[in-house]
């Protein structure tokens, strides 16, 4: 079974046991844990959320390293689900703690095949689902709730964008689709349809807001022996209203707005453009500081290679 707490959290909870924090009143405990976190590698967490989790999982004998998501589910069943405000949502979701909030909720539940999942709903519609180290994410019309619920502190997990129908395949009664089956299906669909999914016509896109612009073209798509799909992108030109630009040049379209053109920004912008319609086929990606589903994981089955010769010559 997957353990719930990270090594720094286990050390913190054992330290709080030694200091008899469980016996302190709520306000004393909150101030104590706040001071501890200022010097600890858990400073991104809200002290009040960690204090709530510590009290919820309290064991006077320690053994916090053995606590699992199943243990948390039992404690929630015993003590009930907490109602919280918006500022605590990201922390509760990152630790898979059930909660109720305005128009949003997080729930630990067993599905029909016995798997324990953590389900986040916005206006009663699933937007995130966690199972066995993977966060499945459904993009819907409420963009603000995606950012609010994004589990950015769960750095050891992976993120997989899916459509709502695949979400319901996990939740359905009978035989839910497994993580392995779902990921295998995504890869097979992409490797069989990649030629029709990736446009090869010339494109002009904005690099920074309105200027400068990038003209590029997908010049080759190959399926390698290991089933990796390699996409070769040729950057034809970069230009603003004053003419063509090279890397290192400054695009100054006004007295108050200027950018130095660099290779990294150009590549990232093109990747976002290519992947914006491929969310349902992309490999699992690492949880990063910001929610960005338009990126290509380095260890996945899609690789983009850039040809900068026309800009560098």
C-alpha positions in Angstrom: 0.0 0.0 0.0 1.1 3.6 -0.8 2.3 5.5 2.3 0.6 8.8 2.9 3.3 10.9 4.5 6.7 12.0 3.1 9.9 11.4 5.1 10.0 15.1 6.2 6.4 14.8 7.4 7.1 11.6 9.3 10.0 13.3 11.1 7.9 16.4 11.8 5.0 14.3 13.3 7.4 12.3 15.5 9.0 15.5 16.7 5.5 16.9 17.5 4.9 13.7 19.5 8.0 14.4 21.6 6.9 17.9 22.3 3.4 16.7 23.4 1.7 18.9 20.8 -1.4 16.8 20.8 -2.1 17.9 24.4 -1.7 21.6 23.7 -4.7 23.8 22.9 -5.4 24.7 19.3 -3.8 28.2 19.4 -0.7 27.1 21.2 -0.2 24.2 18.8 -0.8 26.4 15.8 1.9 28.9 16.9 4.3 26.1 17.7 4.0 24.3 14.4 4.2 27.6 12.5 7.6 28.3 14.1 8.8 24.8 13.3 7.8 25.0 9.7 9.8 28.2 9.2 13.0 26.1 9.4 11.6 22.9 7.9 11.5 21.7 4.3 7.6 21.8 4.5 7.3 25.6 4.5 5.0 25.4 1.4 2.3 23.8 3.5 -0.2 25.7 5.5 0.6 25.1 9.2 -3.1 24.8 10.2 -3.6 22.0 7.6 -0.6 20.1 8.8 -1.8 20.5 12.4 -5.2 19.2 11.4 -3.6 16.2 9.6 -1.4 15.5 12.6 -4.3 15.5 15.0 -6.3 13.4 12.7 -3.6 10.7 12.4 -2.2 11.1 15.9 -0.5 7.9 17.3 1.3 8.3 20.6 3.6 5.4 19.6 4.6 7.2 16.3 4.8 4.7 13.4 3.7 7.5 11.0 5.8 6.1 8.2 3.4 3.1 8.1 0.3 5.3 7.6 -1.5 4.8 4.3 -4.4 6.4 2.4 -6.6 3.6 3.7 -5.8 4.6 7.3 -6.7 8.2 6.5 -10.1 7.0 5.0 -10.8 5.1 8.3 -10.0 8.2 10.4 -12.3 10.4 8.2 -15.1 7.8 8.6 -14.6 8.0 12.3 -14.3 11.8 12.7 -16.1 13.2 9.7 -15.3 15.5 6.8 -14.2 19.1 7.5 -15.7 22.2 5.9 -12.9 24.6 4.8 -12.4 27.9 3.1 -10.8 28.4 -0.4 -7.3 29.2 0.9 -6.9 25.7 2.3 -8.2 23.7 -0.7 -4.9 23.2 -2.5 -3.2 21.9 0.7 -6.1 19.5 1.5 -6.1 18.2 -2.1 -2.3 17.7 -2.2 -2.6 15.5 0.9 -5.8 13.8 -0.3 -7.7 14.9 2.8 -11.5 14.9 2.3 -13.2 18.3 2.6 -16.3 20.3 1.8 -16.1 23.9 0.5 -18.2 26.3 -1.5 -19.1 24.5 -4.8 -16.1 22.1 -4.4 -15.4 18.9 -2.5 -12.8 16.2 -2.0 -13.8 12.6 -1.1 -12.0 9.3 -0.4 -14.1 6.5 -1.7 -13.7 2.8 -2.8 -14.8 2.0 -6.3 -16.4 -1.2 -7.5 -13.1 -3.1 -8.0 -11.9 -2.2 -4.5 -9.4 0.6 -5.4 -9.4 3.6 -3.1 -9.5 6.9 -5.0 -9.5 10.5 -4.0 -12.1 12.4 -6.1 -12.4 16.2 -6.4 -15.6 17.7 -7.7 -16.5 21.2 -8.8 -20.2 22.0 -8.9 -20.7 18.2 -8.5 -18.6 17.5 -11.7 -15.4 15.5 -11.4 -12.3 17.6 -12.2 -9.4 15.6 -10.4 -9.1 12.0 -9.5 -6.1 10.4 -7.7 -5.3 6.7 -7.9 -2.0 4.9 -7.3 0.4 7.8 -7.8 -1.5 9.5 -10.7 -3.7 12.5 -10.7 -6.2 12.4 -13.6 -7.4 15.8 -14.6 -10.5 16.8 -16.6 -10.5 20.2 -18.2 -13.9 21.8 -18.1 -15.4 25.3 -18.3 -14.5 26.4 -14.8 -10.8 27.4 -15.3 -10.5 29.0 -11.8 -11.3 25.8 -10.0 -8.6 23.9 -12.0 -6.0 26.3 -10.5 -7.5 26.3 -7.1 -7.6 22.5 -6.9 -4.2 21.8 -8.6 -2.2 19.5 -6.3 1.1 21.2 -6.8 2.5 20.1 -3.4 2.1 16.4 -4.3 5.5 16.5 -6.1 6.0 12.7 -6.2 2.8 12.1 -8.2 2.2 12.3 -12.0 -0.5 14.3 -13.8 -2.5 12.9 -16.8 -5.1 15.1 -18.6 -8.1 13.0 -19.7 -11.6 13.6 -21.1 -14.7 13.3 -18.9 -15.7 10.0 -20.5 -12.4 8.4 -19.4 -13.0 9.8 -16.0 -16.4 8.0 -15.9 -14.7 4.8 -17.0 -12.7 4.9 -13.8 -15.7 5.7 -11.7 -18.2 3.3 -13.3 -19.6 0.3 -11.6 -18.7 -3.2 -12.8 -15.2 -3.3 -14.0 -13.5 0.2 -13.9 -10.6 0.8 -16.3 -7.2 0.5 -14.6 -4.4 3.1 -14.7 -2.3 0.8 -16.9 -5.2 0.1 -19.3 -6.0 3.8 -19.7 -2.4 4.8 -20.3 -1.9 2.0 -22.7 -5.0 3.0 -24.6 -3.8 6.6 -24.9 -0.4 5.5 -26.3 -1.9 3.1 -28.8 -4.4 5.7 -30.1 -1.7 8.3 -30.5 0.9 6.0 -32.2 -1.8 4.8 -34.7 -3.2 8.3 -35.5 -0.3 10.7 -35.0 -0.2 11.7 -38.7 -3.7 13.0 -38.6 -3.4 14.6 -35.1 -0.3 16.7 -35.8 -0.8 19.5 -38.4 2.2 19.9 -40.9 1.2 23.2 -42.5 3.2 26.4 -41.9 2.1 28.4 -38.8 2.5 31.9 -37.5 2.2 32.3 -33.7 2.9 35.1 -31.2 6.0 34.7 -29.1 5.2 37.3 -26.4 1.6 38.7 -26.6 1.5 40.4 -30.0 5.2 40.6 -31.0 7.5 39.1 -32.2 6.0 36.4 -34.3 7.3 32.9 -35.0 6.9 31.1 -38.4 7.4 27.4 -38.1 6.6 24.1 -39.8 6.5 20.4 -38.8 8.8 19.0 -41.4 9.0 15.4 -40.4 7.2 12.9 -38.2 8.7 9.5 -37.6 7.9 6.4 -35.6 11.0 5.0 -34.0 11.8 1.3 -33.2 10.8 1.9 -29.6 7.4 3.3 -30.7 8.5 6.8 -29.8 7.0 9.4 -32.1 9.7 12.0 -33.1 8.4 15.3 -34.4 10.9 17.5 -36.3 10.0 21.2 -36.2 11.8 23.7 -38.5 11.7 27.4 -37.3 11.5 29.4 -40.5 11.7 32.9 -39.2 11.2 35.2 -36.2 10.1 38.7 -36.9 8.4 41.9 -35.6 7.1 45.0 -37.3 10.7 46.2 -37.7 11.9 43.1 -39.6 13.5 39.7 -39.0 15.1 38.7 -35.7 17.8 36.3 -34.5 18.4 34.8 -31.1 19.7 37.5 -28.7 18.0 40.4 -30.6 15.6 42.6 -28.7 12.1 43.0 -30.1 11.1 46.5 -29.1 7.6 47.3 -30.4 7.2 50.4 -28.1 9.1 52.5 -25.7 7.7 50.5 -22.8 7.6 46.9 -24.1 10.7 44.9 -25.2 11.8 41.3 -25.1 15.1 39.6 -25.9 14.4 36.7 -28.2 15.8 33.4 -26.8 15.7 29.8 -28.0 14.0 28.3 -24.9 11.0 30.7 -25.1 10.6 29.9 -28.8 10.6 26.1 -28.2 8.2 26.3 -25.3 5.7 28.4 -27.3 5.8 26.0 -30.2 5.4 22.9 -27.9 2.3 24.5 -26.4 0.9 25.2 -29.8 1.5 21.6 -31.0 0.2 19.9 -27.9 -2.9 22.0 -27.3 -5.1 19.5 -29.1 -3.2 16.4 -27.9 -4.1 16.4 -24.2 -6.0 13.1 -24.4 -2.9 11.4 -25.8 0.0 12.8 -23.8 2.1 10.7 -21.4 2.0 11.3 -17.6 3.9 14.4 -16.6 5.4 15.5 -13.3 3.5 17.7 -11.0 5.1 21.2 -11.3 4.6 24.5 -9.6 2.0 25.7 -12.1 -0.7 23.8 -13.9 0.5 23.4 -17.5 -0.9 20.5 -19.5 0.8 21.7 -22.7 4.2 20.1 -22.1 6.0 17.0 -23.3 7.4 14.7 -20.5 11.1 13.8 -21.2 10.4 10.1 -20.5 7.3 9.8 -22.6 6.6 8.4 -26.1 6.5 11.8 -27.8 9.7 13.7 -28.7 10.0 17.1 -30.4 13.3 18.0 -32.1 13.9 21.6 -33.2 15.8 22.8 -36.3 17.1 26.3 -35.6 19.5 26.6 -38.6 17.5 29.2 -40.5 17.5 31.5 -37.5 21.1 30.9 -36.4 22.8 31.3 -39.9 
